[in-house]
């Protein structure tokens, strides 16, 4: 049977989206029922509860039919009206957002001070796609957004214990998300600048070699220049220093599928990796250290894994290439926190 897809506007209040197939019609309500926040957890966050899971419970959008919808849990300073929004998490259900205390603390610390109460507004935003691919309102370039009412809560964050990186040439630190003596972070090093770790809480300086730390020990020698992942454990006085250079590769990039990849820079304040570069029509992926066998191989899903998108990248050798549909100058950001997500913005 021949399929007809058409859009009819009813006055100024309603939208009728009708797909004629064996007489079936789908209607968007004049006033879709927005999502709601049903309950929020206690947001006095404590370091010793860092692994506990917090739950934000909501109700989904009801547009009058089963629709493709993405939900975002968002926050902002009280009264800011979400003009400077903090994206906490997103999913395709909207009824439950789960996040650990340490992950939420880390996200909100980028906007709010530690060790004092802040008034924070929360909302669930539903993004409805009526018919992607037909040019209908609600397609990917013109989605409908519906927001829950704002819920305001008092939020108290905890500051993270840190180790300062001394003599690296720039101010850097690694932090302990759980305050348990285990520290991790990304630092930029030069081969010619050995460094030490300073613990300000106890005023102890650590050096080391071959993965072993010692108070007042010799400075640690970087084995290469560039970004590294540094882990340190003050409980057993060990450390691990790994090359960690996230890069963009693909036939849309200047070097196509050949190394070296287009290296990204890290911003400790935002926790994002980013790069601005010229791309051509093609595809890209993310990987670490110019190596497909490393710990990062990020792309999107296929028909069997539609849940993997730019907002939820798939770290798997089976992940698919990310399309670049137009040539131009792009700014790309990548988050590799509790999950992997990216933005690709044409400048």
C-alpha positions as CSV (number, residue, x, y, z in Angstrom):
1,X,0.0,0.0,0.0
2,X,1.2,3.5,-0.8
3,X,2.1,5.4,2.4
4,X,1.2,9.1,2.8
5,X,2.8,11.3,5.5
6,X,1.3,14.8,6.0
7,X,1.1,17.5,8.6
8,X,-2.1,19.5,9.4
9,X,-2.2,22.5,11.8
10,X,-5.5,22.9,13.7
11,X,-5.9,26.6,14.5
12,X,-3.1,28.1,16.6
13,X,-3.4,25.6,19.5
14,X,-3.0,22.1,18.1
15,X,-0.9,20.0,15.8
16,X,-2.2,17.0,14.0
17,X,0.4,14.6,12.7
18,X,-1.4,12.0,10.6
19,X,0.2,9.0,9.0
20,X,-2.3,7.2,6.8
21,X,-1.7,3.5,6.9
22,X,-4.7,1.2,7.0
23,X,-6.7,4.0,8.5
24,X,-4.5,4.7,11.5
25,X,-4.0,8.3,12.7
26,X,-1.7,9.7,15.3
27,X,-2.7,13.0,17.1
28,X,-0.5,15.2,19.2
29,X,-2.5,16.6,22.1
30,X,-3.2,20.4,22.1
31,X,-1.6,20.5,25.5
32,X,0.8,17.5,26.0
33,X,1.2,16.5,29.6
34,X,4.7,17.6,30.6
35,X,7.0,15.4,32.6
36,X,7.1,15.8,36.4
37,X,9.6,15.3,39.2
38,X,7.9,13.1,41.7
39,X,10.7,12.8,44.3
40,X,14.3,13.8,44.8
41,X,16.9,12.4,47.2
42,X,18.5,14.2,50.2
43,X,21.2,16.4,48.6
44,X,23.4,16.9,51.6
45,X,26.3,15.0,50.0
46,X,29.0,13.4,52.1
47,X,32.3,11.9,51.0
48,X,31.9,8.7,53.1
49,X,28.7,8.0,51.1
50,X,30.3,8.5,47.7
51,X,29.4,5.1,46.3
52,X,25.7,5.4,47.3
53,X,23.2,5.7,44.5
54,X,20.8,8.7,44.4
55,X,17.5,8.4,42.6
56,X,15.5,11.2,41.0
57,X,12.0,9.9,40.2
58,X,9.8,11.4,37.5
59,X,6.8,10.8,35.2
60,X,7.2,10.7,31.4
61,X,5.8,13.1,28.8
62,X,2.4,12.2,27.5
63,X,1.9,13.7,24.0
64,X,-1.1,11.5,23.3
65,X,0.7,8.7,21.5
66,X,3.8,6.6,21.8
67,X,6.7,8.8,20.6
68,X,10.4,9.0,20.5
69,X,11.4,11.0,23.5
70,X,14.7,11.8,25.3
71,X,14.7,13.0,28.9
72,X,17.3,15.3,30.5
73,X,17.8,15.9,34.2
74,X,19.1,19.4,34.5
75,X,20.0,21.9,37.2
76,X,20.9,25.6,37.6
77,X,21.4,28.1,40.4
78,X,18.1,29.1,42.0
79,X,16.3,31.8,40.0
80,X,18.6,31.5,37.0
81,X,15.7,30.1,34.9
82,X,18.1,27.5,33.3
83,X,19.9,30.1,31.3
84,X,23.2,28.5,32.5
85,X,22.0,24.9,32.6
86,X,23.9,22.0,34.1
87,X,23.2,18.7,32.4
88,X,23.3,15.9,35.0
89,X,22.1,12.9,33.0
90,X,19.8,11.8,30.1
91,X,17.9,8.7,29.2
92,X,15.0,7.6,27.1
93,X,12.6,6.7,29.9
94,X,12.3,9.8,32.1
95,X,10.9,7.9,35.1
96,X,14.1,7.3,36.9
97,X,17.6,8.9,36.9
98,X,20.2,7.1,39.0
99,X,23.6,8.7,39.8
100,X,26.2,8.0,42.5
101,X,26.9,10.6,45.2
102,X,30.5,11.1,44.0
103,X,29.4,11.6,40.4
104,X,26.7,14.1,41.2
105,X,29.1,15.9,43.6
106,X,31.7,16.1,40.8
107,X,29.2,17.5,38.3
108,X,27.8,20.2,40.6
109,X,31.2,21.2,42.0
110,X,31.9,22.8,38.6
111,X,29.2,25.4,39.3
112,X,28.7,25.5,43.1
113,X,31.0,25.8,46.1
114,X,32.0,23.0,48.4
115,X,31.2,22.7,52.1
116,X,28.3,25.1,52.1
117,X,24.6,25.0,51.2
118,X,23.5,26.2,47.8
119,X,20.0,26.7,46.5
120,X,19.6,24.7,43.3
121,X,16.8,24.4,40.8
122,X,16.1,21.0,39.1
123,X,13.9,20.0,36.2
124,X,13.2,17.2,33.8
125,X,13.2,18.3,30.2
126,X,11.6,16.1,27.6
127,X,12.6,16.4,24.0
128,X,10.0,15.0,21.6
129,X,10.7,13.9,18.0
130,X,7.4,13.6,16.2
131,X,8.7,12.3,12.9
132,X,12.5,12.4,12.2
133,X,13.2,12.2,8.5
134,X,10.0,13.6,7.0
135,X,10.6,17.3,7.6
136,X,7.8,17.4,10.1
137,X,7.9,19.7,13.1
138,X,9.7,17.8,15.8
139,X,12.3,16.3,13.5
140,X,15.9,16.4,14.6
141,X,16.4,20.0,13.6
142,X,13.2,21.2,15.2
143,X,12.3,19.2,18.3
144,X,9.6,20.0,20.8
145,X,10.8,20.6,24.4
146,X,8.5,20.2,27.4
147,X,9.8,21.0,30.9
148,X,8.6,19.8,34.3
149,X,7.9,22.4,37.0
150,X,11.0,23.5,38.7
151,X,11.9,21.8,42.0
152,X,14.2,23.7,44.3
153,X,16.5,22.0,46.8
154,X,19.3,22.9,49.2
155,X,22.4,21.2,48.0
156,X,25.6,20.8,50.1
157,X,28.7,19.5,48.3
158,X,31.9,18.2,49.7
159,X,35.3,19.3,48.6
160,X,37.6,16.6,47.3
161,X,41.0,15.7,48.9
162,X,43.7,16.5,46.4
163,X,47.4,16.0,45.5
164,X,49.0,19.0,43.9
165,X,51.4,18.4,41.0
166,X,54.6,20.3,41.7
167,X,57.1,21.5,39.1
168,X,55.1,20.4,36.1
169,X,55.1,24.0,34.8
170,X,51.3,24.6,35.3
171,X,48.9,24.4,38.3
172,X,47.5,20.9,38.4
173,X,46.1,18.4,40.8
174,X,44.5,15.0,41.1
175,X,41.6,14.3,43.4
176,X,40.1,11.6,45.5
177,X,36.4,11.4,44.7
178,X,35.6,9.1,47.7
179,X,38.2,10.6,50.1
180,X,39.6,7.1,50.6
181,X,43.3,7.8,49.9
182,X,42.9,6.9,46.2
183,X,43.5,9.7,43.7
184,X,43.0,10.0,40.0
185,X,43.1,12.7,37.3
186,X,44.5,13.8,34.0
187,X,47.7,15.9,34.0
188,X,49.8,17.5,31.2
189,X,53.5,16.7,31.5
190,X,56.8,17.4,29.8
191,X,59.6,14.8,29.6
192,X,62.1,17.5,30.8
193,X,60.1,18.3,34.0
194,X,60.1,15.7,36.7
195,X,57.3,16.3,39.2
196,X,56.3,15.5,42.8
197,X,53.0,15.2,44.6
198,X,52.1,17.4,47.5
199,X,49.3,16.5,49.9
200,X,48.2,19.8,51.4
201,X,46.1,18.3,54.2
202,X,49.2,16.7,55.8
203,X,51.8,18.8,54.2
204,X,53.7,15.8,52.8
205,X,55.5,15.7,49.5
206,X,55.7,12.4,47.6
207,X,58.1,11.3,44.9
208,X,58.7,7.9,43.5
209,X,59.8,5.5,40.7
210,X,58.7,2.2,39.2
211,X,55.2,2.7,40.6
212,X,56.2,3.1,44.2
213,X,55.7,6.4,46.2
214,X,57.9,7.6,49.0
215,X,57.6,10.6,51.3
216,X,60.3,13.1,50.3
217,X,61.2,10.8,47.5
218,X,62.9,11.7,44.2
219,X,60.8,13.4,41.5
220,X,58.9,11.2,39.1
221,X,60.2,11.3,35.5
222,X,57.5,11.5,32.8
223,X,58.2,9.0,29.9
224,X,56.6,11.3,27.3
225,X,55.2,14.8,26.7
226,X,51.5,15.3,26.7
227,X,48.4,14.3,28.6
228,X,48.6,11.5,31.1
229,X,46.3,9.6,33.5
230,X,47.8,9.6,37.0
231,X,46.5,7.3,39.8
232,X,48.0,7.4,43.2
233,X,47.2,5.4,46.3
234,X,48.4,6.8,49.6
235,X,47.2,3.7,51.5
236,X,49.9,1.4,50.0
237,X,52.1,4.2,48.5
238,X,51.7,3.2,44.8
239,X,51.1,5.1,41.6
240,X,50.4,4.5,38.0
241,X,51.3,7.0,35.2
242,X,49.8,6.2,31.8
243,X,50.0,8.1,28.4
244,X,46.4,9.3,27.8
245,X,46.0,11.3,24.6
246,X,42.4,11.3,23.3
247,X,42.2,11.9,19.6
248,X,39.8,12.2,16.7
249,X,40.3,9.9,13.7
250,X,38.3,9.2,10.6
251,X,38.0,10.1,6.9
252,X,36.5,13.4,7.9
253,X,39.7,14.4,9.6
254,X,42.9,15.8,8.0
255,X,44.8,12.5,8.4
256,X,41.9,10.3,7.4
257,X,42.2,6.9,9.1
258,X,46.0,7.2,9.6
259,X,47.9,8.3,12.8
260,X,48.6,10.7,14.3
261,X,45.1,11.4,15.4
262,X,43.8,14.9,16.0
263,X,44.7,15.4,19.7
264,X,42.2,16.9,22.1
265,X,42.9,19.1,25.0
266,X,41.6,18.6,28.6
267,X,39.9,21.3,30.7
268,X,40.0,20.2,34.4
269,X,37.3,22.7,35.4
270,X,34.7,21.4,33.0
271,X,36.0,17.9,32.9
272,X,35.8,17.9,29.1
273,X,38.2,17.1,26.3
274,X,37.8,19.4,23.3
275,X,39.2,20.3,19.9
276,X,38.5,22.8,17.1
277,X,39.4,21.8,13.6
278,X,38.3,21.7,10.0
279,X,36.4,18.6,8.9
280,X,35.1,17.3,5.5
281,X,32.1,15.2,4.8
282,X,32.8,11.7,6.2
283,X,32.9,10.0,9.6
284,X,34.9,10.1,12.8
285,X,35.6,8.1,16.0
286,X,37.5,8.7,19.2
287,X,40.4,6.6,20.5
288,X,43.3,6.9,22.8
289,X,47.0,7.0,22.0
290,X,46.5,6.4,18.3
291,X,45.7,2.8,19.1
292,X,42.5,0.8,18.4
293,X,43.5,-1.8,21.0
294,X,43.6,0.8,23.8
295,X,41.0,1.5,26.5
296,X,38.9,3.9,24.3
297,X,37.2,3.1,21.0
298,X,34.1,5.4,20.9
299,X,31.4,5.6,18.3
300,X,27.6,5.3,18.1
301,X,25.3,2.2,17.9
302,X,23.8,0.4,15.0
303,X,20.2,-0.8,14.4
304,X,20.7,-3.4,17.1
305,X,22.0,-0.8,19.6
306,X,20.0,2.4,19.0
307,X,20.6,3.4,22.6
308,X,24.2,4.5,21.7
309,X,24.2,8.1,20.4
310,X,26.4,11.1,20.8
311,X,24.8,11.6,24.2
312,X,25.7,8.0,25.1
313,X,28.7,6.8,23.1
314,X,29.5,3.1,22.8
315,X,33.0,2.2,24.0
316,X,33.4,-1.0,21.9
317,X,35.2,-2.2,18.8
318,X,31.7,-2.8,17.3
319,X,30.7,0.8,17.7
320,X,29.8,2.6,14.4
321,X,31.5,5.7,12.9
322,X,29.9,9.1,13.7
323,X,28.8,10.9,10.6
324,X,29.9,14.4,9.6
325,X,27.3,15.6,7.1
326,X,28.8,19.0,6.1
327,X,32.3,20.3,5.6
328,X,33.4,23.2,7.9
329,X,35.1,24.2,11.1
330,X,33.9,22.3,14.1
331,X,34.3,22.4,17.9
332,X,34.0,18.9,19.4
333,X,33.8,18.1,23.1
334,X,34.1,14.7,24.8
335,X,33.1,13.6,28.3
336,X,34.6,10.4,29.7
337,X,33.2,10.5,33.2
338,X,30.6,8.0,34.4
339,X,29.6,7.6,30.8
340,X,30.8,8.7,27.4
341,X,29.2,11.6,25.6
342,X,30.1,14.2,22.9
343,X,29.0,17.3,21.2
344,X,29.9,18.2,17.6
345,X,29.2,21.9,16.8
346,X,29.7,23.5,13.4
347,X,31.2,27.0,14.0
